[in-house]
Amino acid sequence: MNYWIPIGIGVLLLLYIIAIFNALIRLRNQVKNAWAQIDVQLKRRHDLIPNLIETVKGYMKHERETLESIVKARSQAMGARSINDKINKEAVLGGLMDKLMVVVENYPDLKSNTNFLSLQEELTSTENRIAFARQAYNDQILFYNNKRETFPSNLIAGMFNFKYAEHFKTADAEKAVPKVGF
């Protein structure tokens, strides 16, 4: 009869390990889902850029270099495969889009064009969605990494090779405070 106690303890321990493992799997999947939400918004941005470029092209004859660099950066961002590569390429694209909006200030006719204003509003909305999705992604990373690093989950995470997940960090170029002149 005394052999039931060690078997019971073993079964409870096994159930506890399974529960922690399943929790780690759920959190890892939530991280993947959060990244997929960022990806959806980045695709939306990528789809808007060609329309914006076509609208701007007719007005900005002297800004070909800016437009070509945006097209090139968009292509590179769409081709990025790893999360870190995508983050870096999207930072470059975002910086070029900011530069485009600054250049647009020199073209009053363009600034009043209905198509341009509509596309600019869509792009602004998309950038806000990307920012929100980045925040949600980082929140999921926090939950996952906390679970992964706290005891006793860290023992199970180590046994099953759950890797540390990197937060989505703001690129150095995006951290600079914009200069406003009057």
C-alpha distance (Angstrom), angle and dihedral (degrees) to the residues before:
residue distance angle dihedral
M1 . . .
N2 3.81 . .
Y3 3.82 91.4 .
W4 3.86 89.9 72.8
I5 3.81 92.0 69.7
P6 3.85 95.8 62.3
I7 3.82 90.4 42.0
G8 3.82 90.3 50.8
I9 3.80 91.6 48.3
G10 3.82 89.8 47.8
V11 3.81 92.1 50.6
L12 3.82 91.8 47.9
L13 3.81 90.9 48.7
L14 3.81 90.8 49.1
L15 3.83 91.0 49.4
Y16 3.81 89.8 49.4
I17 3.82 91.7 51.3
I18 3.81 90.3 48.5
A19 3.82 91.1 50.3
I20 3.82 92.3 51.4
F21 3.81 91.5 45.2
N22 3.81 91.3 51.0
A23 3.81 91.4 48.0
L24 3.81 90.1 52.8
I25 3.81 90.7 48.9
R26 3.82 91.1 50.6
L27 3.79 91.7 50.0
R28 3.80 92.9 46.5
N29 3.81 89.3 51.5
Q30 3.81 90.6 49.4
V31 3.81 88.4 54.1
K32 3.81 89.8 51.6
N33 3.79 90.5 48.6
A34 3.80 91.7 49.3
W35 3.81 89.8 52.4
A36 3.81 89.6 49.1
Q37 3.82 88.4 55.8
I38 3.81 89.8 54.9
D39 3.79 88.9 48.2
V40 3.81 91.0 53.8
Q41 3.79 91.1 54.3
L42 3.80 92.3 45.3
K43 3.81 88.8 53.3
R44 3.78 89.0 51.7
R45 3.81 89.5 52.4
H46 3.80 90.4 48.3
D47 3.81 90.3 51.9
L48 3.81 92.5 50.8
I49 3.80 96.7 49.4
P50 3.85 98.5 71.8
N51 3.82 90.6 52.1
L52 3.78 90.9 48.3
I53 3.82 91.5 48.3
E54 3.82 91.8 50.1
T55 3.80 91.5 50.0
V56 3.79 92.7 47.7
K57 3.82 96.3 42.0
G58 3.79 96.4 76.7
Y59 3.80 93.2 52.8
M60 3.78 100.0 39.8
K61 3.79 105.3 58.8
H62 3.81 91.9 152.0
E63 3.80 96.1 48.2
R64 3.82 99.9 67.5
E65 3.79 92.4 125.1
T66 3.81 91.9 57.7
L67 3.80 92.3 47.8
E68 3.80 93.4 46.6
S69 3.80 92.2 49.3
I70 3.83 89.9 52.0
V71 3.80 91.4 51.0
K72 3.82 90.2 48.6
A73 3.82 93.0 47.0
R74 3.82 90.9 48.3
S75 3.77 90.3 52.6
Q76 3.81 91.8 49.0
A77 3.81 92.0 47.3
M78 3.80 91.3 50.7
G79 3.82 89.7 50.4
A80 3.81 95.9 50.6
R81 3.79 112.0 116.6
S82 3.79 108.6 -176.6
I83 3.79 123.9 60.8
N84 3.81 93.2 -118.9
D85 3.82 92.0 47.8
K86 3.80 90.3 48.9
I87 3.81 91.6 48.9
N88 3.81 91.3 51.6
K89 3.80 95.2 45.1
E90 3.81 91.9 46.4
A91 3.81 89.8 51.7
V92 3.82 89.4 55.8
L93 3.80 91.1 47.5
G94 3.81 91.7 48.0
G95 3.80 91.0 51.3
L96 3.80 91.2 51.2
M97 3.79 91.2 48.7
D98 3.81 88.9 52.4
K99 3.80 88.7 50.4
L100 3.80 90.0 51.2
M101 3.79 91.4 53.4
V102 3.81 89.9 51.9
V103 3.82 91.2 50.0
V104 3.82 90.1 49.2
E105 3.80 88.0 65.3
N106 3.83 87.3 74.0
Y107 3.82 91.8 61.0
P108 3.82 111.5 66.5
D109 3.81 92.9 176.4
L110 3.79 90.3 55.3
K111 3.80 92.7 47.3
S112 3.79 89.3 57.4
N113 3.84 95.4 45.4
T114 3.82 109.5 117.4
N115 3.82 94.3 -142.2
F116 3.77 91.6 49.8
L117 3.80 92.9 47.9
S118 3.80 90.6 49.8
L119 3.80 92.3 48.8
Q120 3.79 91.4 45.3
E121 3.82 89.8 53.0
E122 3.82 90.9 48.8
L123 3.80 90.8 49.2
T124 3.81 91.9 48.7
S125 3.81 90.0 49.6
T126 3.80 90.3 48.8
E127 3.81 92.1 49.7
N128 3.81 88.7 52.6
R129 3.80 90.3 50.6
I130 3.80 90.5 49.2
A131 3.80 90.2 51.6
F132 3.81 91.0 49.9
A133 3.83 91.7 47.4
R134 3.83 90.2 49.7
Q135 3.79 89.8 52.8
A136 3.81 91.6 49.2
Y137 3.82 89.8 48.0
N138 3.80 92.0 52.1
D139 3.81 90.1 48.2
Q140 3.82 90.0 54.8
I141 3.81 90.4 46.8
L142 3.80 88.6 53.1
F143 3.83 92.9 51.6
Y144 3.81 91.9 46.0
N145 3.81 95.7 46.3
N146 3.81 92.0 45.5
K147 3.80 91.0 53.0
R148 3.80 91.1 43.6
E149 3.81 94.1 51.0
T150 3.82 103.3 39.9
F151 3.77 124.7 89.6
P152 3.03 127.9 -71.3
S153 3.82 93.6 9.1
N154 3.80 89.7 60.9
L155 3.83 89.4 65.3
I156 3.81 92.1 54.0
A157 3.82 92.2 41.5
G158 3.79 89.6 53.2
M159 3.81 93.5 47.4
F160 3.82 91.8 51.0
N161 3.80 96.5 38.4
F162 3.81 99.7 -116.3
K163 3.82 103.6 176.9
Y164 3.79 128.2 -140.9
A165 3.82 110.8 -99.9
E166 3.81 120.7 -137.1
H167 3.78 121.0 -129.1
F168 3.79 120.0 -123.4
K169 3.78 101.5 -102.7
T170 3.77 126.4 -161.8
A171 3.79 112.7 -109.9
D172 3.79 115.9 -113.1
A173 3.81 90.6 -115.0
E174 3.82 90.2 57.3
K175 3.83 92.4 50.5
A176 3.80 93.1 63.6
V177 3.77 113.5 104.9
P178 3.81 109.5 -119.0
K179 3.79 115.5 -118.0
V180 3.75 115.1 -124.5
G181 3.78 119.2 -162.0
F182 3.77 129.7 -172.2
